[in-house]
Amino acid sequence: MLSRNHYISVSLIWFIIAVALAALLRSVFAYNLGSWFSYQNMLHTHSHLAFLGWVFNALYYLLLKQYNLLNKKKYSHLFILLNLSIVEMLFTFPFTGYALWSIVFSTLHIVLSYVFGFMLWRDTKDDKSLHRKFAMAAVFFMVLSSIGPFSLGPIIAQGMKDTIWYELAIYFYLHFQYNGWFLLAIISLVLSQMKSIDKDNWQRAFNLFFLSTILNFSLSTLWTNPGWVINIISVLSSLMQTHALFLVRTDLHNYLKTQERFKYGLLTIIYTLLVIKIFFSLLGSIQEVADFVYQNRNLTIGFLHAIFLGVVTPFIIHRLAEAKLVSETKNYKKAVLLFLLFFLISELLLTVSALGLRGGSIIILLHALIIDTWLLSLSSIAMALILIRGNYSSQSINQ
């Protein structure tokens, strides 16, 4: 049976590989890395390792820990199978991209994730808590998101790879991963730690989050100019999320006040970025804004990174480092602060790149982005190595 150390270390190792690939991907825009390096294939590799190796594995562990299921051997066996499929992706995507074996192993991971969702639902069905509702909703959206990759095969087979349907299938997957699986799982993990909550407001917030997550996919379709009805749905869904956060704001603020100084600051930054994300979702519901963002790819990347690197990754790092011997060390705090600094710089540079710079300014910006990406990757690796070392040296974390 796997120990806590195995779950955490495996997740962090995939995180290290994913951020190293991110630095290489950014570098290819200025430096020739050789014919062996296929940008598109490496992009697929990076995204699969980041989503499945890092976030999925970490949430897998955190949810098992939350519901005291780490001692069940079936989850250990499933975790091994899941990660064997990721290993195979690591050795197929860089060389073949989307081809037979990479598709086989990515499909296998999806099927195994269904098994995880079913087992988690069955083993927690007697739990009537609100945080369990959020966890099950997160799992539901994880399953729903798989419609995106499963639809790519038929789309390609019909010769429609260069149509809007191919991109919409990818956006479908990204939306329900980011805004469903990732976000609602995080809310569940936070909610489970709250000692006193307004249950009525949280139930209303759950209803709003669930419905708005479905409706807010409309935001990912606006670049196709679908019509004013979809714009209105996008606005309403963003307002629903705003109202959901408003309903639980007092409980969230009270929870933040219970944290020691460093954790309070980190969680406040994460919370603030989540609010900003919802604001920009509302702003992006305006058709002209949606068109501008779609035409400036770096803005799309910046928005996705704001969630992935600004909300999801820092929160998971925080939860994995909650043991006193790790989270209160100076080296850990320095690594987190550097990570946040280089993340914010990257967001600024990606935003500036949409201003239509020309000539030498573009070259300077490009090299600044590359340098910052490497620094961000190095600070990420430092965080991960500190956690791995602390994970094995500390005896203070309970299973």
C-alpha positions as CSV (number, residue, x, y, z in Angstrom):
1,M,0.0,0.0,0.0
2,L,1.3,3.5,-0.9
3,S,2.1,5.9,1.9
4,R,1.4,9.6,2.1
5,N,5.0,10.2,1.0
6,H,4.5,8.3,-2.3
7,Y,1.3,10.2,-3.3
8,I,2.9,13.6,-2.5
9,S,6.3,12.9,-4.1
10,V,5.0,11.4,-7.3
11,S,2.7,14.5,-7.7
12,L,5.6,16.9,-7.2
13,I,8.0,15.0,-9.5
14,W,5.4,15.4,-12.3
15,F,5.1,19.0,-11.4
16,I,8.9,19.5,-11.7
17,I,8.9,17.8,-15.2
18,A,5.9,19.9,-16.3
19,V,7.5,23.3,-15.3
20,A,10.8,22.3,-16.9
21,L,9.0,21.6,-20.2
22,A,7.2,25.0,-19.8
23,A,10.6,26.7,-19.8
24,L,11.8,24.8,-22.9
25,L,8.5,25.7,-24.7
26,R,9.0,29.4,-24.0
27,S,12.6,29.2,-25.1
28,V,11.8,27.8,-28.5
29,F,10.5,31.2,-29.6
30,A,14.0,32.7,-29.5
31,Y,16.4,29.7,-29.7
32,N,16.7,26.8,-32.0
33,L,16.5,23.7,-29.8
34,G,17.1,21.3,-32.7
35,S,14.9,19.1,-35.0
36,W,14.3,16.7,-32.1
37,F,12.1,19.3,-30.4
38,S,8.6,19.4,-31.7
39,Y,6.8,22.4,-30.2
40,Q,3.3,21.0,-30.7
41,N,4.2,17.6,-29.4
42,M,6.0,19.0,-26.3
43,L,3.0,21.3,-25.7
44,H,0.8,18.2,-25.5
45,T,3.2,16.6,-23.2
46,H,3.5,19.6,-20.9
47,S,-0.3,20.0,-20.7
48,H,-1.0,16.3,-19.9
49,L,1.7,16.2,-17.2
50,A,0.5,19.4,-15.7
51,F,-3.1,18.4,-15.6
52,L,-2.9,14.7,-14.9
53,G,0.5,14.2,-13.3
54,W,0.4,17.3,-11.1
55,V,-3.1,18.6,-10.3
56,F,-5.1,15.3,-10.7
57,N,-2.6,13.3,-8.6
58,A,-2.5,16.0,-5.9
59,L,-6.3,16.4,-5.7
60,Y,-6.6,12.6,-5.7
61,Y,-4.4,12.5,-2.6
62,L,-6.0,15.5,-0.9
63,L,-9.5,14.1,-1.4
64,L,-8.6,10.7,-0.1
65,K,-7.0,12.3,2.9
66,Q,-10.1,14.5,3.5
67,Y,-12.3,11.4,3.6
68,N,-9.9,9.1,5.5
69,L,-9.5,6.7,2.5
70,L,-5.7,6.5,2.3
71,N,-5.6,3.2,4.1
72,K,-7.7,1.5,1.3
73,K,-5.4,-0.6,-0.9
74,K,-7.7,-0.2,-4.0
75,Y,-6.8,3.5,-4.2
76,S,-3.1,2.7,-4.0
77,H,-3.5,0.2,-6.9
78,L,-5.5,2.6,-8.9
79,F,-3.0,5.4,-8.3
80,I,-0.2,3.2,-9.7
81,L,-2.2,2.4,-12.8
82,L,-3.0,6.0,-13.4
83,N,0.6,7.0,-13.2
84,L,1.8,4.2,-15.4
85,S,-0.5,5.6,-18.0
86,I,1.1,9.1,-17.5
87,V,4.6,7.5,-17.8
88,E,3.6,6.1,-21.2
89,M,2.3,9.6,-22.2
90,L,5.7,11.0,-21.3
91,F,7.3,8.5,-23.7
92,T,4.8,8.9,-26.6
93,F,3.6,12.5,-26.8
94,P,7.0,14.1,-27.3
95,F,7.7,11.8,-30.3
96,T,4.4,11.2,-31.9
97,G,2.0,13.8,-30.6
98,Y,-1.6,12.7,-30.9
99,A,-1.1,9.2,-32.4
100,L,-2.2,5.7,-31.6
101,W,-0.4,4.9,-28.4
102,S,-0.6,8.4,-26.9
103,I,-4.3,8.3,-27.5
104,V,-4.6,4.8,-26.0
105,F,-2.8,5.8,-22.8
106,S,-4.6,9.2,-22.4
107,T,-7.9,7.4,-22.9
108,L,-6.9,4.8,-20.3
109,H,-6.2,7.6,-17.8
110,I,-9.7,9.0,-18.5
111,V,-11.3,5.6,-17.9
112,L,-9.3,5.1,-14.7
113,S,-10.4,8.5,-13.5
114,Y,-14.0,7.4,-13.9
115,V,-13.2,4.5,-11.6
116,F,-11.7,6.9,-9.1
117,G,-14.8,9.0,-9.2
118,F,-17.1,6.1,-8.7
119,M,-15.1,4.6,-5.8
120,L,-14.9,8.0,-4.1
121,W,-18.7,8.5,-4.5
122,R,-19.5,5.0,-3.2
123,D,-17.1,5.2,-0.2
124,T,-18.4,8.7,0.9
125,K,-22.1,8.3,0.1
126,D,-23.0,8.3,3.8
127,D,-21.4,11.7,4.2
128,K,-24.1,14.4,3.9
129,S,-21.7,17.3,4.4
130,L,-21.6,20.3,2.1
131,H,-18.0,19.8,1.3
132,R,-18.8,16.4,0.0
133,K,-21.4,18.0,-2.3
134,F,-18.6,20.2,-3.7
135,A,-16.3,17.3,-4.0
136,M,-18.8,15.2,-5.9
137,A,-19.6,18.1,-8.2
138,A,-15.9,18.5,-8.9
139,V,-15.7,14.8,-9.9
140,F,-18.8,15.2,-12.0
141,F,-17.2,18.0,-14.0
142,M,-14.0,16.0,-14.3
143,V,-16.0,13.3,-16.0
144,L,-18.0,15.8,-18.1
145,S,-14.8,17.4,-19.3
146,S,-13.7,14.2,-20.9
147,I,-16.4,14.7,-23.6
148,G,-13.9,17.2,-25.1
149,P,-11.0,14.8,-25.8
150,F,-13.3,11.9,-26.7
151,S,-14.9,14.1,-29.4
152,L,-11.5,14.9,-31.0
153,G,-11.3,11.5,-32.7
154,P,-14.6,11.8,-34.6
155,I,-13.9,15.4,-35.4
156,I,-10.6,14.5,-37.0
157,A,-12.0,11.5,-38.7
158,Q,-14.6,13.7,-40.4
159,G,-11.9,16.0,-41.7
160,M,-13.0,18.8,-39.3
161,K,-9.7,19.5,-37.5
162,D,-9.4,23.0,-39.0
163,T,-13.0,23.9,-38.1
164,I,-14.3,25.6,-34.9
165,W,-15.5,22.3,-33.5
166,Y,-11.9,21.1,-32.9
167,E,-11.1,24.1,-30.8
168,L,-14.4,24.1,-29.1
169,A,-13.8,20.5,-28.0
170,I,-10.5,21.6,-26.5
171,Y,-12.1,24.6,-24.8
172,F,-14.8,22.3,-23.4
173,Y,-12.2,20.2,-21.7
174,L,-10.3,23.2,-20.4
175,H,-13.4,24.9,-19.1
176,F,-14.7,22.0,-17.1
177,Q,-11.3,21.1,-15.8
178,Y,-10.4,24.6,-14.6
179,N,-13.8,25.9,-13.5
180,G,-15.3,22.6,-12.5
181,W,-12.9,19.9,-11.3
182,F,-10.1,22.2,-10.0
183,L,-12.1,25.0,-8.5
184,L,-14.9,23.0,-6.8
185,A,-12.4,20.5,-5.4
186,I,-10.5,23.4,-3.9
187,I,-13.7,24.8,-2.4
188,S,-14.4,21.4,-0.9
189,L,-11.0,21.2,0.7
190,V,-11.4,24.7,2.2
191,L,-14.9,24.1,3.4
192,S,-13.9,20.9,5.2
193,Q,-11.6,22.9,7.4
194,M,-14.1,25.5,8.4
195,K,-15.4,25.0,11.9
196,S,-18.5,27.2,11.7
197,I,-20.4,28.0,8.5
198,D,-23.7,29.4,7.4
199,K,-25.1,26.2,5.9
200,D,-28.0,28.0,4.0
201,N,-25.7,30.4,2.3
202,W,-23.3,27.6,1.4
203,Q,-26.1,25.5,-0.1
204,R,-27.2,28.5,-2.2
205,A,-23.6,29.1,-3.2
206,F,-23.2,25.4,-4.2
207,N,-26.3,25.7,-6.4
208,L,-25.0,28.8,-8.0
209,F,-21.5,27.4,-8.6
210,F,-22.8,24.2,-10.1
211,L,-25.3,25.9,-12.5
212,S,-22.9,28.7,-13.4
213,T,-20.1,26.3,-14.2
214,I,-22.3,24.7,-16.9
215,L,-23.6,28.0,-18.2
216,N,-20.2,29.7,-18.2
217,F,-18.9,27.5,-20.9
218,S,-20.6,30.1,-23.1
219,L,-17.7,32.3,-22.4
220,S,-15.4,29.9,-24.2
221,T,-17.6,30.0,-27.3
222,L,-17.8,33.8,-27.8
223,W,-14.9,33.9,-30.2
224,T,-17.2,32.1,-32.7
225,N,-19.7,35.1,-32.6
226,P,-22.6,32.9,-31.6
227,G,-25.0,35.8,-31.0
228,W,-26.2,38.1,-28.2
229,V,-28.2,35.3,-26.4
230,I,-24.9,33.5,-25.6
231,N,-23.4,36.8,-24.4
232,I,-26.2,37.3,-22.0
233,I,-25.8,33.7,-20.7
234,S,-22.1,34.4,-20.2
235,V,-22.9,37.6,-18.3
236,L,-25.5,35.9,-16.1
237,S,-23.3,32.9,-15.3
238,S,-20.4,35.2,-14.2
239,L,-22.8,37.2,-12.1
240,M,-24.0,34.0,-10.5
241,Q,-20.4,33.2,-9.5
242,T,-20.0,36.7,-8.1
243,H,-23.1,36.3,-6.0
244,A,-22.0,32.8,-4.8
245,L,-18.7,34.3,-3.5
246,F,-20.7,37.2,-1.9
247,L,-22.9,34.7,0.0
248,V,-20.0,33.0,1.6
249,R,-17.7,36.0,2.0
250,T,-18.1,36.2,5.8
251,D,-17.2,32.6,6.3
252,L,-14.2,32.8,4.0
253,H,-12.9,35.9,5.7
254,N,-13.4,34.3,9.2
255,Y,-11.5,31.3,7.9
256,L,-8.6,33.4,6.6
257,K,-8.4,35.1,10.0
258,T,-7.6,31.8,11.7
259,Q,-4.5,31.3,9.6
260,E,-1.0,32.3,10.8
261,R,0.5,35.4,9.0
262,F,2.2,33.7,6.0
263,K,-0.7,31.4,5.3
264,Y,-3.1,34.3,5.7
265,G,-1.2,36.3,3.1
266,L,-0.9,33.4,0.6
267,L,-4.5,32.4,0.9
268,T,-5.6,36.0,0.6
269,I,-3.6,36.3,-2.7
270,I,-5.3,33.1,-4.0
271,Y,-8.7,34.4,-3.0
272,T,-8.1,37.8,-4.6
273,L,-7.0,36.2,-7.8
274,L,-10.1,34.1,-7.9
275,V,-12.2,37.3,-7.5
276,I,-10.2,38.9,-10.3
277,K,-10.7,35.8,-12.5
278,I,-14.5,36.1,-12.1
279,F,-14.3,39.8,-12.9
280,F,-12.4,39.2,-16.1
281,S,-14.9,36.4,-17.0
282,L,-17.6,39.0,-16.7
283,L,-15.6,41.5,-18.7
284,G,-14.9,38.9,-21.3
285,S,-18.6,38.4,-21.9
286,I,-18.5,41.6,-24.0
287,Q,-18.2,40.4,-27.6
288,E,-15.6,43.0,-28.5
289,V,-13.4,42.0,-25.5
290,A,-13.9,38.3,-26.4
291,D,-12.7,38.9,-29.9
292,F,-9.7,40.9,-28.8
293,V,-8.6,38.2,-26.3
294,Y,-9.0,35.4,-29.0
295,Q,-6.9,37.4,-31.4
296,N,-4.1,37.8,-28.8
297,R,-3.1,34.3,-27.7
298,N,-0.9,35.6,-24.9
299,L,-4.0,37.0,-23.2
300,T,-5.6,33.6,-23.3
301,I,-2.5,32.0,-21.9
302,G,-2.3,34.7,-19.2
303,F,-5.9,34.0,-18.2
304,L,-5.4,30.3,-18.0
305,H,-2.1,30.7,-16.1
306,A,-3.8,33.1,-13.7
307,I,-6.0,30.2,-12.6
308,F,-3.5,27.4,-12.9
309,L,-0.5,29.1,-11.4
310,G,-2.2,31.8,-9.4
311,V,-5.0,29.8,-7.7
312,V,-4.7,26.1,-8.2
313,T,-0.9,25.5,-7.9
314,P,-0.3,27.8,-4.8
315,F,-3.3,26.3,-3.0
316,I,-2.2,22.7,-3.6
317,I,1.4,23.6,-2.6
318,H,-0.1,25.2,0.6
319,R,-2.1,22.1,1.4
320,L,0.8,19.7,0.8
321,A,3.1,21.9,3.0
322,E,0.7,22.2,5.9
323,A,3.0,20.2,8.2
324,K,4.8,22.6,10.5
325,L,8.3,21.5,9.6
326,V,7.7,22.4,6.0
327,S,5.3,25.3,5.8
328,E,7.1,27.4,8.5
329,T,10.6,27.0,7.2
330,K,12.3,30.1,5.7
331,N,13.4,28.3,2.6
332,Y,9.9,27.2,1.8
333,K,8.5,30.7,2.3
334,K,11.2,32.3,0.2
335,A,10.5,29.8,-2.6
336,V,6.8,30.5,-2.5
337,L,7.4,34.3,-2.5
338,L,9.7,34.0,-5.5
339,F,7.2,31.8,-7.3
340,L,4.5,34.4,-6.8
341,L,6.8,37.2,-7.8
342,F,7.8,35.6,-11.1
343,F,4.2,34.5,-11.7
344,L,3.0,38.1,-11.4
345,I,5.8,39.4,-13.7
346,S,4.8,36.8,-16.3
347,E,1.2,37.9,-16.1
348,L,2.3,41.5,-16.6
349,L,4.6,40.6,-19.6
350,L,1.9,38.5,-21.3
351,T,-0.6,41.4,-20.9
352,V,1.9,44.0,-22.3
353,S,2.5,41.7,-25.3
354,A,-1.1,42.4,-26.4
355,L,-0.4,46.1,-26.8
356,G,0.8,45.7,-30.3
357,L,4.5,46.4,-29.8
358,R,6.8,46.5,-32.8
359,G,10.5,46.0,-33.7
360,G,13.0,45.9,-30.9
361,S,10.4,46.2,-28.2
362,I,9.0,42.8,-29.2
363,I,12.5,41.2,-29.0
364,I,13.1,42.7,-25.6
365,L,9.7,41.5,-24.3
366,L,10.2,38.0,-25.7
367,H,13.6,37.6,-24.0
368,A,12.1,39.0,-20.8
369,L,9.4,36.4,-20.9
370,I,11.9,33.6,-21.5
371,I,14.0,34.7,-18.6
372,D,11.0,35.1,-16.3
373,T,9.7,31.7,-17.3
374,W,13.0,30.1,-16.4
375,L,13.0,31.9,-13.1
376,L,9.4,30.9,-12.5
377,S,10.3,27.3,-13.3
378,L,13.3,27.3,-11.0
379,S,11.3,28.7,-8.1
380,S,8.6,26.0,-8.8
381,I,11.3,23.3,-8.7
382,A,12.7,24.7,-5.5
383,M,9.2,24.6,-3.9
384,A,8.7,21.1,-5.0
385,L,12.2,19.9,-3.8
386,I,11.7,21.5,-0.4
387,L,8.3,19.8,0.0
388,I,9.7,16.4,-1.1
389,R,12.6,16.7,1.4
390,G,10.3,18.0,4.2
391,N,7.7,15.3,3.3
392,Y,10.2,12.5,4.1
393,S,12.0,14.2,7.0
394,S,8.9,15.4,8.8
395,Q,7.1,13.0,11.1
396,S,4.4,15.6,12.0
397,I,2.0,15.0,9.2
398,N,-0.7,12.5,10.0
399,Q,-1.8,10.1,7.3
